[in-house]
């Protein structure tokens, strides 16, 4: 029942707004830069890099859209809460479904991006192999969110694993910027 969620939102408006802002909007904006940096780094595997770039940009758009739906939805629910709990709860349930569908229910787009990047990284040695292995494992977890029985259980390792991968990839991009990758014969 969505009523407890509405009450939680009402009691924690600033924290919830901030969380969605960072989790979705800041992440979506940062994702665009990461996608471009990764594509440049994977230039030795141009077909994989271009294909991954498409999925990476789609994923960034989905993150941004999910965050905007969540933030506008939060504001609407807070405004509707004064009219009675029923309207606010119904609205919050609807907003949550749309927001979850765009950014978290099924992680296929992010998983495909991460798997393609990891495959290209393994082929080119453009990133550390440990990073590519982590990306592969996290990508597989994301693919498992397609299965209803595994969905929520796979979403947690995907989300947390991706955060670790994201930071490691960013540090690697900054470090590797000073020296080009070794070519694989």
MODELLER restraints for C-alpha pairs under 7 A, 6 or more apart:
rsr = mdl.restraints
at = mdl.atoms
rsr.add(forms.Gaussian(group=physical.xy_distance, feature=features.Distance(at['CA:2:A'], at['CA:89:A']), mean=5.27, stdev=0.5))
rsr.add(forms.Gaussian(group=physical.xy_distance, feature=features.Distance(at['CA:2:A'], at['CA:92:A']), mean=6.94, stdev=0.5))
rsr.add(forms.Gaussian(group=physical.xy_distance, feature=features.Distance(at['CA:2:A'], at['CA:93:A']), mean=6.02, stdev=0.5))
rsr.add(forms.Gaussian(group=physical.xy_distance, feature=features.Distance(at['CA:3:A'], at['CA:85:A']), mean=6.88, stdev=0.5))
rsr.add(forms.Gaussian(group=physical.xy_distance, feature=features.Distance(at['CA:3:A'], at['CA:89:A']), mean=5.24, stdev=0.5))
rsr.add(forms.Gaussian(group=physical.xy_distance, feature=features.Distance(at['CA:6:A'], at['CA:89:A']), mean=6.08, stdev=0.5))
rsr.add(forms.Gaussian(group=physical.xy_distance, feature=features.Distance(at['CA:6:A'], at['CA:92:A']), mean=6.89, stdev=0.5))
rsr.add(forms.Gaussian(group=physical.xy_distance, feature=features.Distance(at['CA:9:A'], at['CA:16:A']), mean=6.68, stdev=0.5))
rsr.add(forms.Gaussian(group=physical.xy_distance, feature=features.Distance(at['CA:10:A'], at['CA:78:A']), mean=6.37, stdev=0.5))
rsr.add(forms.Gaussian(group=physical.xy_distance, feature=features.Distance(at['CA:17:A'], at['CA:71:A']), mean=6.33, stdev=0.5))
rsr.add(forms.Gaussian(group=physical.xy_distance, feature=features.Distance(at['CA:20:A'], at['CA:67:A']), mean=5.95, stdev=0.5))
rsr.add(forms.Gaussian(group=physical.xy_distance, feature=features.Distance(at['CA:20:A'], at['CA:70:A']), mean=6.94, stdev=0.5))
rsr.add(forms.Gaussian(group=physical.xy_distance, feature=features.Distance(at['CA:20:A'], at['CA:71:A']), mean=6.74, stdev=0.5))
rsr.add(forms.Gaussian(group=physical.xy_distance, feature=features.Distance(at['CA:21:A'], at['CA:67:A']), mean=6.59, stdev=0.5))
rsr.add(forms.Gaussian(group=physical.xy_distance, feature=features.Distance(at['CA:24:A'], at['CA:63:A']), mean=5.18, stdev=0.5))
rsr.add(forms.Gaussian(group=physical.xy_distance, feature=features.Distance(at['CA:24:A'], at['CA:64:A']), mean=5.80, stdev=0.5))
rsr.add(forms.Gaussian(group=physical.xy_distance, feature=features.Distance(at['CA:24:A'], at['CA:66:A']), mean=6.77, stdev=0.5))
rsr.add(forms.Gaussian(group=physical.xy_distance, feature=features.Distance(at['CA:24:A'], at['CA:67:A']), mean=4.70, stdev=0.5))
rsr.add(forms.Gaussian(group=physical.xy_distance, feature=features.Distance(at['CA:25:A'], at['CA:63:A']), mean=6.69, stdev=0.5))
rsr.add(forms.Gaussian(group=physical.xy_distance, feature=features.Distance(at['CA:25:A'], at['CA:64:A']), mean=5.07, stdev=0.5))
rsr.add(forms.Gaussian(group=physical.xy_distance, feature=features.Distance(at['CA:25:A'], at['CA:67:A']), mean=5.64, stdev=0.5))
rsr.add(forms.Gaussian(group=physical.xy_distance, feature=features.Distance(at['CA:28:A'], at['CA:60:A']), mean=4.53, stdev=0.5))
rsr.add(forms.Gaussian(group=physical.xy_distance, feature=features.Distance(at['CA:28:A'], at['CA:61:A']), mean=6.76, stdev=0.5))
rsr.add(forms.Gaussian(group=physical.xy_distance, feature=features.Distance(at['CA:28:A'], at['CA:63:A']), mean=5.15, stdev=0.5))
rsr.add(forms.Gaussian(group=physical.xy_distance, feature=features.Distance(at['CA:28:A'], at['CA:64:A']), mean=5.26, stdev=0.5))
rsr.add(forms.Gaussian(group=physical.xy_distance, feature=features.Distance(at['CA:29:A'], at['CA:60:A']), mean=6.90, stdev=0.5))
rsr.add(forms.Gaussian(group=physical.xy_distance, feature=features.Distance(at['CA:31:A'], at['CA:60:A']), mean=5.62, stdev=0.5))
rsr.add(forms.Gaussian(group=physical.xy_distance, feature=features.Distance(at['CA:32:A'], at['CA:57:A']), mean=6.22, stdev=0.5))
rsr.add(forms.Gaussian(group=physical.xy_distance, feature=features.Distance(at['CA:32:A'], at['CA:60:A']), mean=6.15, stdev=0.5))
rsr.add(forms.Gaussian(group=physical.xy_distance, feature=features.Distance(at['CA:35:A'], at['CA:53:A']), mean=5.96, stdev=0.5))
rsr.add(forms.Gaussian(group=physical.xy_distance, feature=features.Distance(at['CA:35:A'], at['CA:56:A']), mean=5.76, stdev=0.5))
rsr.add(forms.Gaussian(group=physical.xy_distance, feature=features.Distance(at['CA:39:A'], at['CA:49:A']), mean=5.16, stdev=0.5))
rsr.add(forms.Gaussian(group=physical.xy_distance, feature=features.Distance(at['CA:39:A'], at['CA:50:A']), mean=6.95, stdev=0.5))
rsr.add(forms.Gaussian(group=physical.xy_distance, feature=features.Distance(at['CA:39:A'], at['CA:53:A']), mean=6.35, stdev=0.5))
rsr.add(forms.Gaussian(group=physical.xy_distance, feature=features.Distance(at['CA:41:A'], at['CA:126:A']), mean=6.31, stdev=0.5))
rsr.add(forms.Gaussian(group=physical.xy_distance, feature=features.Distance(at['CA:42:A'], at['CA:49:A']), mean=5.82, stdev=0.5))
rsr.add(forms.Gaussian(group=physical.xy_distance, feature=features.Distance(at['CA:42:A'], at['CA:120:A']), mean=6.57, stdev=0.5))
rsr.add(forms.Gaussian(group=physical.xy_distance, feature=features.Distance(at['CA:42:A'], at['CA:121:A']), mean=6.76, stdev=0.5))
rsr.add(forms.Gaussian(group=physical.xy_distance, feature=features.Distance(at['CA:42:A'], at['CA:126:A']), mean=6.24, stdev=0.5))
rsr.add(forms.Gaussian(group=physical.xy_distance, feature=features.Distance(at['CA:43:A'], at['CA:49:A']), mean=6.67, stdev=0.5))
rsr.add(forms.Gaussian(group=physical.xy_distance, feature=features.Distance(at['CA:44:A'], at['CA:124:A']), mean=6.25, stdev=0.5))
rsr.add(forms.Gaussian(group=physical.xy_distance, feature=features.Distance(at['CA:45:A'], at['CA:120:A']), mean=6.04, stdev=0.5))
rsr.add(forms.Gaussian(group=physical.xy_distance, feature=features.Distance(at['CA:45:A'], at['CA:124:A']), mean=6.79, stdev=0.5))
rsr.add(forms.Gaussian(group=physical.xy_distance, feature=features.Distance(at['CA:48:A'], at['CA:116:A']), mean=6.26, stdev=0.5))
rsr.add(forms.Gaussian(group=physical.xy_distance, feature=features.Distance(at['CA:48:A'], at['CA:120:A']), mean=6.09, stdev=0.5))
rsr.add(forms.Gaussian(group=physical.xy_distance, feature=features.Distance(at['CA:49:A'], at['CA:117:A']), mean=6.87, stdev=0.5))
rsr.add(forms.Gaussian(group=physical.xy_distance, feature=features.Distance(at['CA:49:A'], at['CA:120:A']), mean=6.97, stdev=0.5))
rsr.add(forms.Gaussian(group=physical.xy_distance, feature=features.Distance(at['CA:52:A'], at['CA:113:A']), mean=4.99, stdev=0.5))
rsr.add(forms.Gaussian(group=physical.xy_distance, feature=features.Distance(at['CA:52:A'], at['CA:116:A']), mean=5.53, stdev=0.5))
rsr.add(forms.Gaussian(group=physical.xy_distance, feature=features.Distance(at['CA:52:A'], at['CA:117:A']), mean=6.13, stdev=0.5))
rsr.add(forms.Gaussian(group=physical.xy_distance, feature=features.Distance(at['CA:55:A'], at['CA:109:A']), mean=6.01, stdev=0.5))
rsr.add(forms.Gaussian(group=physical.xy_distance, feature=features.Distance(at['CA:55:A'], at['CA:112:A']), mean=6.91, stdev=0.5))
rsr.add(forms.Gaussian(group=physical.xy_distance, feature=features.Distance(at['CA:55:A'], at['CA:113:A']), mean=5.22, stdev=0.5))
rsr.add(forms.Gaussian(group=physical.xy_distance, feature=features.Distance(at['CA:56:A'], at['CA:110:A']), mean=6.84, stdev=0.5))
rsr.add(forms.Gaussian(group=physical.xy_distance, feature=features.Distance(at['CA:56:A'], at['CA:113:A']), mean=5.49, stdev=0.5))
rsr.add(forms.Gaussian(group=physical.xy_distance, feature=features.Distance(at['CA:59:A'], at['CA:109:A']), mean=5.85, stdev=0.5))
rsr.add(forms.Gaussian(group=physical.xy_distance, feature=features.Distance(at['CA:59:A'], at['CA:110:A']), mean=5.81, stdev=0.5))
rsr.add(forms.Gaussian(group=physical.xy_distance, feature=features.Distance(at['CA:62:A'], at['CA:102:A']), mean=5.61, stdev=0.5))
rsr.add(forms.Gaussian(group=physical.xy_distance, feature=features.Distance(at['CA:62:A'], at['CA:103:A']), mean=6.03, stdev=0.5))
rsr.add(forms.Gaussian(group=physical.xy_distance, feature=features.Distance(at['CA:63:A'], at['CA:103:A']), mean=5.54, stdev=0.5))
rsr.add(forms.Gaussian(group=physical.xy_distance, feature=features.Distance(at['CA:65:A'], at['CA:102:A']), mean=6.98, stdev=0.5))
rsr.add(forms.Gaussian(group=physical.xy_distance, feature=features.Distance(at['CA:66:A'], at['CA:99:A']), mean=4.84, stdev=0.5))
rsr.add(forms.Gaussian(group=physical.xy_distance, feature=features.Distance(at['CA:66:A'], at['CA:102:A']), mean=5.20, stdev=0.5))
rsr.add(forms.Gaussian(group=physical.xy_distance, feature=features.Distance(at['CA:66:A'], at['CA:103:A']), mean=5.23, stdev=0.5))
rsr.add(forms.Gaussian(group=physical.xy_distance, feature=features.Distance(at['CA:69:A'], at['CA:95:A']), mean=6.98, stdev=0.5))
rsr.add(forms.Gaussian(group=physical.xy_distance, feature=features.Distance(at['CA:69:A'], at['CA:99:A']), mean=5.87, stdev=0.5))
rsr.add(forms.Gaussian(group=physical.xy_distance, feature=features.Distance(at['CA:70:A'], at['CA:95:A']), mean=6.79, stdev=0.5))
rsr.add(forms.Gaussian(group=physical.xy_distance, feature=features.Distance(at['CA:70:A'], at['CA:99:A']), mean=5.82, stdev=0.5))
rsr.add(forms.Gaussian(group=physical.xy_distance, feature=features.Distance(at['CA:73:A'], at['CA:92:A']), mean=6.90, stdev=0.5))
rsr.add(forms.Gaussian(group=physical.xy_distance, feature=features.Distance(at['CA:73:A'], at['CA:95:A']), mean=5.74, stdev=0.5))
rsr.add(forms.Gaussian(group=physical.xy_distance, feature=features.Distance(at['CA:77:A'], at['CA:88:A']), mean=5.02, stdev=0.5))
rsr.add(forms.Gaussian(group=physical.xy_distance, feature=features.Distance(at['CA:77:A'], at['CA:91:A']), mean=6.46, stdev=0.5))
rsr.add(forms.Gaussian(group=physical.xy_distance, feature=features.Distance(at['CA:77:A'], at['CA:92:A']), mean=6.12, stdev=0.5))
rsr.add(forms.Gaussian(group=physical.xy_distance, feature=features.Distance(at['CA:80:A'], at['CA:87:A']), mean=6.60, stdev=0.5))
rsr.add(forms.Gaussian(group=physical.xy_distance, feature=features.Distance(at['CA:80:A'], at['CA:88:A']), mean=5.21, stdev=0.5))
rsr.add(forms.Gaussian(group=physical.xy_distance, feature=features.Distance(at['CA:81:A'], at['CA:88:A']), mean=5.10, stdev=0.5))
rsr.add(forms.Gaussian(group=physical.xy_distance, feature=features.Distance(at['CA:106:A'], at['CA:145:A']), mean=5.17, stdev=0.5))
rsr.add(forms.Gaussian(group=physical.xy_distance, feature=features.Distance(at['CA:106:A'], at['CA:146:A']), mean=5.72, stdev=0.5))
rsr.add(forms.Gaussian(group=physical.xy_distance, feature=features.Distance(at['CA:107:A'], at['CA:142:A']), mean=5.03, stdev=0.5))
rsr.add(forms.Gaussian(group=physical.xy_distance, feature=features.Distance(at['CA:107:A'], at['CA:143:A']), mean=6.50, stdev=0.5))
rsr.add(forms.Gaussian(group=physical.xy_distance, feature=features.Distance(at['CA:107:A'], at['CA:145:A']), mean=6.07, stdev=0.5))
rsr.add(forms.Gaussian(group=physical.xy_distance, feature=features.Distance(at['CA:108:A'], at['CA:142:A']), mean=6.11, stdev=0.5))
rsr.add(forms.Gaussian(group=physical.xy_distance, feature=features.Distance(at['CA:108:A'], at['CA:143:A']), mean=5.46, stdev=0.5))
rsr.add(forms.Gaussian(group=physical.xy_distance, feature=features.Distance(at['CA:111:A'], at['CA:139:A']), mean=4.23, stdev=0.5))
rsr.add(forms.Gaussian(group=physical.xy_distance, feature=features.Distance(at['CA:111:A'], at['CA:140:A']), mean=6.79, stdev=0.5))
rsr.add(forms.Gaussian(group=physical.xy_distance, feature=features.Distance(at['CA:111:A'], at['CA:142:A']), mean=4.84, stdev=0.5))
rsr.add(forms.Gaussian(group=physical.xy_distance, feature=features.Distance(at['CA:111:A'], at['CA:143:A']), mean=5.80, stdev=0.5))
rsr.add(forms.Gaussian(group=physical.xy_distance, feature=features.Distance(at['CA:112:A'], at['CA:139:A']), mean=6.68, stdev=0.5))
rsr.add(forms.Gaussian(group=physical.xy_distance, feature=features.Distance(at['CA:114:A'], at['CA:135:A']), mean=5.79, stdev=0.5))
rsr.add(forms.Gaussian(group=physical.xy_distance, feature=features.Distance(at['CA:114:A'], at['CA:136:A']), mean=6.92, stdev=0.5))
rsr.add(forms.Gaussian(group=physical.xy_distance, feature=features.Distance(at['CA:114:A'], at['CA:139:A']), mean=5.46, stdev=0.5))
rsr.add(forms.Gaussian(group=physical.xy_distance, feature=features.Distance(at['CA:115:A'], at['CA:135:A']), mean=6.49, stdev=0.5))
rsr.add(forms.Gaussian(group=physical.xy_distance, feature=features.Distance(at['CA:115:A'], at['CA:136:A']), mean=5.40, stdev=0.5))
rsr.add(forms.Gaussian(group=physical.xy_distance, feature=features.Distance(at['CA:115:A'], at['CA:139:A']), mean=5.26, stdev=0.5))
rsr.add(forms.Gaussian(group=physical.xy_distance, feature=features.Distance(at['CA:118:A'], at['CA:132:A']), mean=4.55, stdev=0.5))
rsr.add(forms.Gaussian(group=physical.xy_distance, feature=features.Distance(at['CA:118:A'], at['CA:135:A']), mean=5.61, stdev=0.5))
rsr.add(forms.Gaussian(group=physical.xy_distance, feature=features.Distance(at['CA:118:A'], at['CA:136:A']), mean=5.86, stdev=0.5))
rsr.add(forms.Gaussian(group=physical.xy_distance, feature=features.Distance(at['CA:121:A'], at['CA:127:A']), mean=5.57, stdev=0.5))
rsr.add(forms.Gaussian(group=physical.xy_distance, feature=features.Distance(at['CA:121:A'], at['CA:132:A']), mean=6.07, stdev=0.5))
rsr.add(forms.Gaussian(group=physical.xy_distance, feature=features.Distance(at['CA:122:A'], at['CA:129:A']), mean=6.40, stdev=0.5))
rsr.add(forms.Gaussian(group=physical.xy_distance, feature=features.Distance(at['CA:122:A'], at['CA:132:A']), mean=6.25, stdev=0.5))
rsr.add(forms.Gaussian(group=physical.xy_distance, feature=features.Distance(at['CA:124:A'], at['CA:183:A']), mean=6.88, stdev=0.5))
rsr.add(forms.Gaussian(group=physical.xy_distance, feature=features.Distance(at['CA:124:A'], at['CA:184:A']), mean=6.23, stdev=0.5))
rsr.add(forms.Gaussian(group=physical.xy_distance, feature=features.Distance(at['CA:125:A'], at['CA:181:A']), mean=6.88, stdev=0.5))
rsr.add(forms.Gaussian(group=physical.xy_distance, feature=features.Distance(at['CA:125:A'], at['CA:182:A']), mean=6.99, stdev=0.5))
rsr.add(forms.Gaussian(group=physical.xy_distance, feature=features.Distance(at['CA:126:A'], at['CA:181:A']), mean=5.18, stdev=0.5))
rsr.add(forms.Gaussian(group=physical.xy_distance, feature=features.Distance(at['CA:127:A'], at['CA:172:A']), mean=6.91, stdev=0.5))
rsr.add(forms.Gaussian(group=physical.xy_distance, feature=features.Distance(at['CA:131:A'], at['CA:165:A']), mean=6.78, stdev=0.5))
rsr.add(forms.Gaussian(group=physical.xy_distance, feature=features.Distance(at['CA:134:A'], at['CA:165:A']), mean=6.88, stdev=0.5))
rsr.add(forms.Gaussian(group=physical.xy_distance, feature=features.Distance(at['CA:135:A'], at['CA:165:A']), mean=6.50, stdev=0.5))
rsr.add(forms.Gaussian(group=physical.xy_distance, feature=features.Distance(at['CA:138:A'], at['CA:157:A']), mean=6.88, stdev=0.5))
rsr.add(forms.Gaussian(group=physical.xy_distance, feature=features.Distance(at['CA:138:A'], at['CA:158:A']), mean=5.15, stdev=0.5))
rsr.add(forms.Gaussian(group=physical.xy_distance, feature=features.Distance(at['CA:138:A'], at['CA:161:A']), mean=5.71, stdev=0.5))
rsr.add(forms.Gaussian(group=physical.xy_distance, feature=features.Distance(at['CA:138:A'], at['CA:162:A']), mean=6.41, stdev=0.5))
rsr.add(forms.Gaussian(group=physical.xy_distance, feature=features.Distance(at['CA:141:A'], at['CA:154:A']), mean=5.19, stdev=0.5))
rsr.add(forms.Gaussian(group=physical.xy_distance, feature=features.Distance(at['CA:141:A'], at['CA:157:A']), mean=6.58, stdev=0.5))
rsr.add(forms.Gaussian(group=physical.xy_distance, feature=features.Distance(at['CA:141:A'], at['CA:158:A']), mean=5.39, stdev=0.5))
rsr.add(forms.Gaussian(group=physical.xy_distance, feature=features.Distance(at['CA:142:A'], at['CA:154:A']), mean=6.47, stdev=0.5))
rsr.add(forms.Gaussian(group=physical.xy_distance, feature=features.Distance(at['CA:142:A'], at['CA:155:A']), mean=6.44, stdev=0.5))
rsr.add(forms.Gaussian(group=physical.xy_distance, feature=features.Distance(at['CA:142:A'], at['CA:158:A']), mean=5.31, stdev=0.5))
rsr.add(forms.Gaussian(group=physical.xy_distance, feature=features.Distance(at['CA:144:A'], at['CA:150:A']), mean=6.11, stdev=0.5))
rsr.add(forms.Gaussian(group=physical.xy_distance, feature=features.Distance(at['CA:144:A'], at['CA:151:A']), mean=6.39, stdev=0.5))
rsr.add(forms.Gaussian(group=physical.xy_distance, feature=features.Distance(at['CA:144:A'], at['CA:154:A']), mean=5.95, stdev=0.5))
rsr.add(forms.Gaussian(group=physical.xy_distance, feature=features.Distance(at['CA:145:A'], at['CA:151:A']), mean=3.92, stdev=0.5))
rsr.add(forms.Gaussian(group=physical.xy_distance, feature=features.Distance(at['CA:145:A'], at['CA:152:A']), mean=6.93, stdev=0.5))
rsr.add(forms.Gaussian(group=physical.xy_distance, feature=features.Distance(at['CA:145:A'], at['CA:154:A']), mean=5.63, stdev=0.5))
rsr.add(forms.Gaussian(group=physical.xy_distance, feature=features.Distance(at['CA:145:A'], at['CA:155:A']), mean=6.12, stdev=0.5))
